[in-house]
Each structure stands twice: as structure tokens, then as C-alpha cells.
Amino acid sequence: MRNTHTIDATGKSLGRLATNIADLLRGKTKVGFAPYKDDGDFVVVENISKIAITGKKKKQKIYFHFTGFIGGMKEMTMEKLIEKKGVGEVLKKAVSGMLPKNKLKPGMLKRLTIK
């Protein structure tokens, strides 16, 4: 049975919040956890605009994307990503990187709601 967890992001660090969310989405907090099962819960994150991004990450952290074409490596700083898509996209990318790289990942990310 899936539960719904509501998390308030006010003043919380980006990475620590992302690890908590990834554990809940994966189902690691449940007694019957198994790596091959998708038994995670729903997670709703509120007040995402008040999240704490520490240090110089906004200017120094770079996200890469490869288009598939020759010379198609694109890069974007965290500052530009926040400007373009909002802080929610940064949190989504952080959580996505902490989930398993297999067929279960898209289903887990669908259960994440960022407000």
C-alpha cells in the first residue's frame, strides 16, 4: 500500500532533501524492501522556492546533456536552469540521480510532485 508524504522544503539543504525523497520513492523505509520491487510511496514537496542552496553551487554546478549529434554536448549552470525551469527542476534532477538506473526509475519519478 502506498502512502503520501508531504515534505516542507523551507530552509532544507538540496542534497539532504533529495536523499530523503529518493528513499521514500524507492521504498527503503518499508519493512519488505527489495531492490527489484517498486513499493515506494508518493511524495509531495511544498515551498520549493525556499530551499537552501549552499556555497557557490548556483554559479559552479554544471548540468550536461548530450544531443546525440557530433559536437552536441550541451551544458547549463544551475543558475540558468533555475532561471529557465525553476528550482523544482534542480530538485528533480538531484532525486533522479539518486534512483536506480533501470526500468523502475520513470515510475518512481512520476510519484514525485513538486509545488
C-alpha positions in Angstrom: 0.0 0.0 0.0 1.4 3.4 -1.0 1.2 6.3 1.4 1.5 10.0 0.7 4.3 12.0 2.4 4.2 15.8 2.4 7.6 17.5 2.9 8.1 21.2 3.6 11.3 22.3 1.8 11.7 25.6 3.7 15.3 26.0 4.8 16.3 22.4 4.0 19.5 21.7 2.1 19.1 20.5 -1.5 21.1 17.2 -1.2 19.7 16.1 2.1 16.2 16.7 1.0 16.8 14.8 -2.2 18.2 11.8 -0.3 15.1 11.7 1.9 12.8 11.9 -1.1 14.7 9.2 -3.0 14.5 6.8 0.0 10.7 7.4 0.2 10.2 7.0 -3.6 12.2 3.8 -3.6 10.5 2.3 -0.6 13.7 1.9 1.5 11.8 2.9 4.7 9.4 -0.1 4.5 10.0 -3.4 6.1 9.6 -5.5 3.0 12.1 -3.6 0.9 13.7 -5.4 -2.0 15.8 -3.7 -4.8 13.7 -5.3 -7.6 10.3 -4.2 -6.3 8.7 -0.8 -6.8 6.9 -0.4 -3.5 7.7 3.3 -2.8 5.3 6.0 -1.6 4.0 9.2 -3.1 6.0 12.4 -2.2 4.7 16.0 -2.3 7.2 18.7 -1.8 5.9 22.2 -0.8 7.6 25.6 -0.6 10.3 24.6 -3.1 11.2 28.3 -3.7 12.5 28.5 -0.1 15.0 25.6 -0.4 18.6 26.3 0.8 21.3 26.0 -1.9 24.6 26.4 -0.1 28.0 27.5 -1.3 28.8 28.6 -4.8 26.7 25.9 -6.5 24.5 28.3 -8.4 27.4 29.5 -10.4 29.7 26.5 -10.4 27.4 23.4 -10.7 27.1 22.4 -14.4 24.5 20.1 -15.9 25.4 18.3 -19.1 23.2 17.0 -21.8 24.2 15.2 -25.0 22.0 15.6 -28.0 23.3 12.5 -29.9 25.0 14.5 -32.7 28.7 15.2 -33.2 29.7 18.2 -31.0 26.3 18.1 -29.3 27.4 18.3 -25.7 25.3 21.0 -24.1 26.0 22.5 -20.7 24.0 24.7 -18.4 24.8 26.1 -14.9 22.4 25.7 -12.0 21.7 29.4 -12.1 20.5 29.3 -15.7 18.5 26.1 -15.1 16.7 27.8 -12.2 16.1 30.9 -14.4 14.7 28.7 -17.2 12.7 25.9 -15.5 12.6 26.8 -11.8 14.1 25.3 -8.6 11.8 22.3 -8.9 13.8 21.0 -11.9 17.0 21.2 -9.9 15.5 19.0 -7.1 14.0 16.6 -9.7 17.5 16.2 -11.3 19.1 15.6 -7.9 16.5 13.0 -6.9 16.7 11.4 -10.4 20.4 10.9 -10.0 19.9 9.0 -6.7 17.4 6.5 -8.1 18.4 3.2 -9.7 19.3 3.4 -13.4 16.8 0.8 -14.7 13.1 0.4 -15.8 11.8 1.3 -12.3 13.1 4.9 -12.4 10.4 6.5 -14.5 7.6 5.1 -12.3 9.3 6.3 -9.2 9.7 9.8 -10.6 6.0 10.0 -11.6 5.2 9.7 -7.9 7.1 12.9 -7.1 5.1 16.1 -7.1 6.8 19.5 -6.6 4.7 22.5 -5.8 
